[in-house]
Amino acid sequence: MQILVVDDDLLAGEMTAAVLEDQGYEVIQAADAVEAINQLNRYPDIALIVSDMNMPLISGIDLFRDLREQGKHLPFILLTGDDPVQLQQQEPSLNACVQKDFNLEYTLPAMIVQVMAGSI
């Protein structure tokens, strides 16, 4: 399964990609929302987006909203250093919001399984 990872922090993006690749996923990366749109057009088999929340110009939540307005309804997981519960309440149609912390290598793969199974 192809997953698009969107993160303006190169190291954080690489770490997220490594976690996902260790789980057997094929990862495509983008450094910002504009590049994410380009990658979605370039790789039509992307099945899921994992995006950082805090990025310059277009935040992760704004990317989610823009994609929905364009009719793209890929499952979307938002990574944040902020309170994920509060962000999920702000945008209830978001598939999931995960805390970016030292447990990410466990929480993110588990959340992907739940999201893809439709249990969230």
N, C-alpha and C positions, 0 to 999 in steps of 0.2 A: 504494500500500500504506500502510495506517495503522500507525504505530508509536507506542506509549505510552512517553514519557520520564518517569521518576520521579526527581526530585532535590529535596532540601529546600533547596538553594542556588539561589535564583532565577536568578542570573547564570550559574551552571554549567548549569542546565537550559536556559536560553535559548541558550547557546552550543552545547550538544548538539543542540537543536532546529534551530538555524541550519545546522549541518553536515548534518543529515539532510534538511532542506528544500532545501538546495542540490543534493542528490542526487535530488530529485523526490519524496521521501516526504511523506506527510501526517502531521504530528506532533500528537499530543494530549499534554498535559502534566499531571502530577500532582506535588504538593509533598510527598507522603508516601505510605506504603503504604495507609492508609485511603482517601485520595483515589484512589489507583491502582485499588483494588477498585471504587469507585464509577464510575470512568471505564470500566473493563472492562465493567461492567453497562450503562452508557449507550451505549457504542460497540461493538456486537457484531462489527464488521468489523476490529477491531484484530488485526493478524497477528503482532506481535512486541513484546516489552517490552525496553526498555533502562533499567536502573536503577542508580542510584548505590549503592554498598555501605554507606557510613557515613551513616546517617540516624538521627535520634533516635527513640526508642520501638521502631520496627520497622526493622531493617536490610534492605538489599537481599537478602541471602541468606535472611533470615527470610521476606521477602515471597515469594521463589521457593519456599521450602519450604511456606508456607501455601497458595499457589496449587496446588501439586502435591497437597497433602492434600485440597483442594477438587475435585480432578479436572480442573483447568485446566492443559493441557499446551502452552500457547503457547511458541514459542521465546523464550528469555530470555538476554539479554546483560547481564552485571554489569560496571559500571565501577568501578574502584578506584584509589586512590593507593598501595595496598599491592602486595605481590607477587602478580600474577595467577596464576602457576603454583601457588603455595601454596593460594590460594583454590579453584582448580579441583580440586586434589587433595582438599580438604576436602569438596567437593560435586561428585563426578564426573558427576552427571546434569545439571549446569548446561551449557547449550549452549556458552557462551563467557564468558570473563572478559578484559577489555581494560584495559590501563593507562591511567589518565586522565593524559595528558601532552600536550606540545605537538604530538605526532604524531596526536592523536585524529581530526583531520579526514581523515586517510588510513586509519588503522587501523580505525576504527569502520565506515565504509562497506564496506571490504574484508571485515570480519568478518561483516557483515550478509549480504553476497552468499554467503559460505561457509555460514553457518548456514541460510539459506533454501534453498540448494541441497542441504542435507542432507549436506554433505561434512565436517561437524564433529559 
